[in-house]
Amino acid sequence: MATLSLRLLLASLTLAAGGCAQLPAGGLQEALDSLTPTPGVQAVAIELPPAPRPTVRVGDTYVYGASSVRRVAAVTPTALTWSTTDGERFRSSRDFFAPLLEQTRAQQRHRSTLDGQPGALWPLSVGKQVSFEETRVTWLPTVDREITARLRWDCEVQDARLSSVPAGDFETFHVVCKAYRPGLFLPLQTVTWDYAPSLGHYVRRTWFEGGRARQATLAAALPAALATPPRIAAALQRLAQSAAP
């Protein structure tokens, strides 16, 4: 009964706030699921000195899972452009925890503008917090329609921990970001990041989608000077072999 009441309350608040706007993920179920910590991740507490914003170079390459390759294609003072092995390109803030600025997929294209100073979270240290606003415009080509959503993101460096991922063991800051719609007291989405200062990038990201807790873990990292096509291909081959039964 308590869960049902929570669902009804959340649904009524969403309608009252103008529920036609797109939610960050799949909808009301993700808002409920986001209140529950992601299972299967054991945190080992550590101490870390404050971490400054990293220097990013064109060509820096990261592999998540067995085959998801993300490569820095362009760097500006305020944004990064990324490319993937399947030809996708997207643009992000210089702050890894901020929502994407621009992304195109087969069924939709979205662009976001950020108001506030998400970069104030740097240098990362436990307990530090920041809030900023996102205005997200999503274009649905199948119906030729644009949908606008306004969200408030609250991000906090929750702790420092040892994170074990396929790429190895890393000392990380655990950053938790929650997205809220105006008038709602429950987050519509929760995303967490384990950021490794030694890499200047995150090694684990968790989120909720399709009613399930999901995560992406780092399998390999290649700095620009080493991220040649043969090295990337060799890394992917090793990952495929290790994943084979």
Secondary structure, DSSP 8 states (H G I E B T S, - for coil): -HHHHHHHHHHHHHHHT-TTS--SSSSHHHHHHTTS--TT---EE-----B------TT-EEEETTTEEEEEEEE-SSEEEEEETTS-EEEEESSTTS--SEEE-SS-EEEEEEEE-GGGG-SB-TT-EEEEEEEEEEEETTTTEEEEEEEEEEEEEEEEEEEEETTEEEEEEEEEEEEE-TT-SS-SEEEEEEEETTTTEEEEEEEEETTEEEEEEEEEEE-TTT--HHHHHHHHHHHHHHH--
